[in-house]
Amino acid sequence: MSLPATEAEKNAAKFPATKTIVEQILTKAQDSRAVVQDFVPLARSMEWELGQQYFRERGNKAFIGDSSPIPWVINNDGSLSRNAAEVFFTSLVEAEKAGDLEPDIYVLELGIGVGLFARFFLDRFEEICEKHKKDFYDRLIYVAGDLSERMLMDVIRHGVLSNHPGRYRLRVVNAICPEKDLPNDVAFRSHPRKDKPFRAVFLNYLLDCLPVAALQLEDGQVKELHVRTCVARNVKLEDFTDMTVDQLKARAASDDPKGKQELLEVYGLFASEYDYRPVDVAKLPYGQFAVDYARPRTQRLLLSYGAIQSLERLLELVADDGFILVNDYGQTIITREDEFEHQRFSLATAVGLNFPLLEAFFEQPDKGTWIAPMAEEGSIHSRLLCRKQVYEVVLKFWDRFSKTAYDHLHEPIQHARGCAKVGRYELAATYYNKALERQPWNWVLINEISMFLTYSLRDLKAGIDMAKMAIALNPTCSTELWNTLGDGLYEFGRIEEARSAYLQALEMNENDVRSRFNLGWCYAREKNFPAAVGMIGQALVLDRTGEYRERLMHKLQEVMVQVGQRHQQEYLLLINLVSRSAKKDGVEKNDPPESTGTGNRE
């Protein structure tokens, strides 16, 4: 007679023996979610493709038009542009000395973003040319390229490059295969070197958006990170969209841009799962090179194959004595236990570059020369790639992109912030002044000093004037600058002008939470309580990260108290009016009628 099965035996019967019971329980819980796209490599996943679609559809709104926009200030404050302009000018001087400089000078930037890198580059390059009496600026054509046509059109719409008419061209370019269209461009018909038309190429936070593969080397087997996209747990689709799971699957499998746009609208309903799965190295771009590189160094390797391919093909379009300048983020050291991590910025996905791998690839014979700064600082890493090393150009690169140069610019700012933090405002002002002497063109720094003047020194007029100087440098691409100006005007009591500044910020970014918060203050000050409550309510809805929630709720409570006081005053006035009216009516009824003088006499 067999004994009844124990609870453990019953559980064991439910699951295959390939995994432990606890593993199977967790797997079953995960598998209970509706799958929109099954496991595929990261670069082919819905998560990655929707990030690319997001850039194409949103244009520069991805940077300045969302409630949680993609970070972009680090390569657009003017510093990188000015350094790049000085390195480029040096390369032209050397080419002119060698007699190799062509009449028309072309440079290329891929991944134009908001366009400020180009604008500040042209500003600085024009200054240097005037200072050294060179006509290079008048011969320059700056080709701004991007895969997003809307991104390019936004640069024109905002007038970012309007100070440099005739000095730029806009082109739709795919960074993965730039050789398809650029060499055949009509602009290069008369170029003496049509196959290599560019003197320099600038890549700022572009390569991290190109396809990658995360590899795992274990027990002689190579695996690649795969991604599965599911409907997030506890999400009821019918509460958010009319699309069914099958319709979501169909759109994920389709290349139709309209379908991708519909998926973007419900992107927040999805969750991703990750798993390393076997891969055929021969089918991976640069796969064998990556595996050979990784085996003696690490068990996990990020293969930035999109970056390698782009750089290889771009280098074919650059003059032998020209260069490619890369400014990006990523790992600079390989360790045995490297962990892969990709980042989501708003709805975009990015992966930091594997700089050691790129260096190893381009240091191979006949691949080029990879040049890094002697020492560097900060989260952004700059690299120079060229066919032929020009000594003076390398020296200029080392000088402008060194830790010493970085510290020279940023040390006064750090000292100023430290002094302001402990209340030593006058000393902080001295350091800020020194920082301005070194970076009078840095609109981010000027904005910071404006807020310091307004809130710490309480010199409102100086704060307002400083904010206007920052806006003059960047009038169309930063809501923060207009909010800072509005704050100074509000503190000064110029409420109508402050409201105009906040509205300007809101026009620039219709999803900006801070602008709505500030407008709520203005409307409350003007006793326009319905408008104040409306703005604060909209801000609460848009504040997805909760950064402003506590302040918004506090201000809303203040406004509602004022609304309550107004209603009470109006009610008391009405009661008093009714009371006086009633009293008057009562007197008239009780008084004896006046004699008319026409009574009968007897």
Summary of the structure (lengths in Angstrom):
residues: 602
radius of gyration: 32.2
end to end distance: 134.5
largest distance: 141.6
contacts: 1888
relative contact order: 0.09
helix: 54%
strand: 15%
